[in-house]
Amino acid sequence: GAATTIHKVTVSAGASTVINLGANLTTDNNSSNGITVSTCIFNMEGRTITAGTNGTLQIDSGATFCVGGTTAATTTTCDSGATQTSAIAMPTFTTYTFNAASTVIFLSDAATTVSSTPTYGNLTLKPKATSARTYTFGGAMTINGNLDINPGTTANLLTVNMAGNITLPATKSITIERTTSATSTLVMRPVATDWSIAAGSINIATGGKLDATSITTGTITLSSTTATLFTANGTFTAGSSTVIMNPDAGVTIFAGTITGSNALYNLTMNPALTTIRTYTTPVSFAVTGDMTMNPTVSTLFLTFSSSATMTVDPTKTLTIKGTSSGHSNLNANGSGGNSIGKMDIQDTSTYNGTGVTTTFTGTSGTLLTKAAGAGFTTTSAT
């Protein structure tokens, strides 16, 4: 169609109806110009949207805005037609108002910069790629919904490079996954700067990878009060990152494979508690750096119950403590026993290895340090 200039438009046609842009669109320079996406899927295809002075792009709850969706798409994910082989960018508006329950999908079949200017609702990176592609965030990303990285084609890799910290609410999650045999990777340090992640939970699904290989100080902070905090059915390369778990709730912290090449580096549990809480894991886990339990509110205690094998590197330390008169209880009763480099039990905190063998693997220094009021129990220690 022919390029069009408008003042203000609201696109609304039903929650599952796809509206393809069809032509380049410009909003004029008059006051209050802009576009509102309401109750539909609005697909830019390979077109451009040019905003007038002080223009606003608004995406309402339940609405979807596809950036670089396929031409003449008919599916709600905007991926049923011919791909866009040039990068299609988020239109530049002065103001972005994206509801937390809205969705933006980036689909260009090309190297693409994902704008960091808007505060997104749900953000999905799902190119229908004909070859391996790289998406790069434009800077620090604030996302009020979920982040889903999921290349939508067979056998091609989508690499997503961070360029600033990623922040999601404690109620939302990051999922790194694939469709069919595609793969996806989120890289925390693609160049020379460590970046960090804060979210409710992370799900590294089959075919997904969270790459922290080059990280030296970056953190992954997980705060969900309902979801499993860290799931790794795909690949996690920890580098020297620290995983921080701090929900003020009883939660399951691990699922999938958290051992071998998927082991964590540092693991810290430091919730600000409002009452007694228990963290649990049904799967074995390994830490190649230090592991610390340290609830940060006095008079309350955090219990961590592990029903599988726990391993802390021979050169590193498991520290069990609390702040002020608070303390930690580690119940490590997994049938496979526990292998710990060194252990430091402070204040009135406790380690309970009843029914299992606790093996100290450190080769120098004091292997077990225990404060006068602390507790240590195990069926067998070697």
Stockholm file with secondary structure:
# STOCKHOLM 1.0

chainA/1-382         GAATTIHKVTVSAGASTVINLGANLTTDNNSSNGITVSTCIFNMEGRTITAGTNGTLQIDSGATFCVGGTTAATTTTCDSGATQTSAIAMPTFTTYTFNAASTVIFLSDAATTVSSTPTYGNLTLKPKATSARTYTFGGAMTINGNLDINPGTTANLLTVNMAGNITLPATKSITIERTTSATSTLVMRPVATDWSIAAGSINIATGGKLDATSITTGTITLSSTTATLFTANGTFTAGSSTVIMNPDAGVTIFAGTITGSNALYNLTMNPALTTIRTYTTPVSFAVTGDMTMNPTVSTLFLTFSSSATMTVDPTKTLTIKGTSSGHSNLNANGSGGNSIGKMDIQDTSTYNGTGVTTTFTGTSGTLLTKAAGAGFTTTSAT
#=GR chainA/1-382 SS CCCEEESEEEECSCTTCEEECCSCEEECSSTTCEEEECSSEEECTTCCEECCTTCEEEECTTCEEEESCCTTCCSTTSCSSCCCCSCCCCCCCSEEEECTTCEEEECCSSCEEECSSSCBSEEEECCCCSSCEEEEECSCEEBSSCEEECCCSSSCEEEEECSSCEECCTTCEEEECCSTTCEEEEESCSSSCCCCEEESEEEECTTEEEECTTCSSCEEEECCSSSCSEEESSEEECTTCEEEECCSSCEECEEECBSGGGCBSEEEECCCCSSCEEEEESSCEEESSCEEECCSSTTCEEEEEECSCEEECTTSEEEECCSTTCEEEEEECCTTCEEESEEEECTTCEEEEEEEEEEECCCSSCSEEECTTCEEEEEEEC
#=GC SS_cons         CCCEEESEEEECSCTTCEEECCSCEEECSSTTCEEEECSSEEECTTCCEECCTTCEEEECTTCEEEESCCTTCCSTTSCSSCCCCSCCCCCCCSEEEECTTCEEEECCSSCEEECSSSCBSEEEECCCCSSCEEEEECSCEEBSSCEEECCCSSSCEEEEECSSCEECCTTCEEEECCSTTCEEEEESCSSSCCCCEEESEEEECTTEEEECTTCSSCEEEECCSSSCSEEESSEEECTTCEEEECCSSCEECEEECBSGGGCBSEEEECCCCSSCEEEEESSCEEESSCEEECCSSTTCEEEEEECSCEEECTTSEEEECCSTTCEEEEEECCTTCEEESEEEECTTCEEEEEEEEEEECCCSSCSEEECTTCEEEEEEEC
//
